[in-house]
Amino acid sequence: MENNNSQENRILEAVGALSKKTDESIANLSKKTDESIANLSKKTDESIANLSKKTDESILKLAEKTDVLADKVDALTEKTDEILEAVGHFSNKTEERFNALEGRFDKLDGRVTKIEANMVTKDYLDEKLTDLKGDLTVLMRKEDKKLVALISVLETRKVISAEDANMIMALEPFPQGR
């Protein structure tokens, strides 16, 4: 009787240790997943903030230059023909500046497109989390098969009773009836 209790205690300790290892593995994977998501979210937020700041600065500079140009054009329209020649010259220079700005905006547009292409989408994250969930389920299924095999061996060798085997098999996460 005492030997039987000792065997039962060893079995329960083995099952408890296996359960503890499973819980630790799941907790560790969950922690790593949370860290990866937090890191990815932080990087995405930083990229968006930098892009927003650069865009706002470019718009502000363009608005300032446009205001200056508008003031100059208003002043020039009130002047004589001699000043109109200067306006024509100024207009040519302004067009060159705008062409340069267009080139800069084309470069900025290319950079924005590149940043957008490298950003992680919600669908991508959802897909990766679904894959991780599937991988965890597969791992748990494999561990469950090992537990079923262990219980069958213990029951065959008469280390545990059929009733004990049925009780263990009915436990979560994949309860099985016999």
C-alpha positions, 0 to 999 in steps of 0.5 A, spaced: 500 500 500 505 504 501 509 502 495 503 504 491 502 511 494 509 512 493 508 510 486 502 515 485 506 520 488 511 520 483 507 519 477 503 526 480 510 529 481 512 527 474 505 530 471 506 536 475 513 537 473 510 536 465 505 541 467 509 546 470 514 545 464 508 546 459 506 552 463 513 555 463 514 554 455 507 557 454 509 563 458 515 564 455 513 564 448 507 569 450 512 574 453 517 573 447 511 575 442 508 581 447 515 584 446 516 583 439 509 586 438 511 592 443 518 593 439 514 593 432 509 598 435 514 602 437 518 602 431 512 604 427 510 609 431 517 612 431 517 612 423 510 615 423 512 621 427 518 622 424 515 622 417 509 627 420 515 632 423 518 632 416 512 633 412 510 638 417 516 642 416 516 642 409 509 644 408 511 650 413 517 652 409 513 652 402 508 656 406 513 661 408 516 661 401 509 662 398 507 668 402 514 671 401 513 670 393 506 673 394 508 679 397 513 680 392 509 679 386 503 684 389 509 690 390 512 689 383 505 689 380 504 697 382 511 699 379 513 701 372 515 698 366 522 698 368 520 694 374 516 689 370 522 687 366 525 685 373 519 681 375 520 677 368 527 676 371 524 674 377 519 670 375 524 666 371 528 665 377 522 663 381 520 658 376 527 655 377 526 654 384 519 651 384 522 646 379 527 645 384 522 644 389 518 639 385 524 635 384 525 635 392 518 633 393 519 627 388 524 625 392 520 626 398 514 622 395 519 616 393 521 616 400 514 616 403 513 610 398 519 606 401 517 607 408 510 605 407 512 599 403 516 597 409 511 598 414 507 592 418 500 592 416 495 590 421 493 584 416 500 582 417 500 582 424 494 578 424 497 573 420 503 572 424 499 571 430 495 566 427 501 562 425 504 563 432 497 560 435 497 554 430 504 553 432 503 553 439 497 548 438 501 543 434 506 543 440 501 542 445 498 536 441 505 533 441 506 534 448 499 531 449 500 525 445 506 524 449 502 524 456 497 519 453 503 514 451 506 515 458 499 514 461 498 507 457 505 505 459 504 506 466 497 503 466 500 497 462 505 496 467 500 496 472 503 503 475 496 506 475 489 504 475 485 504 469 481 509 473 487 514 475 488 513 467 481 516 465 482 521 470 488 524 468 486 523 460 480 527 462 484 533 464 485 540 460 487 542 455 485 536 450 480 532 454 479 525 452 474 519 454 476 512 454 
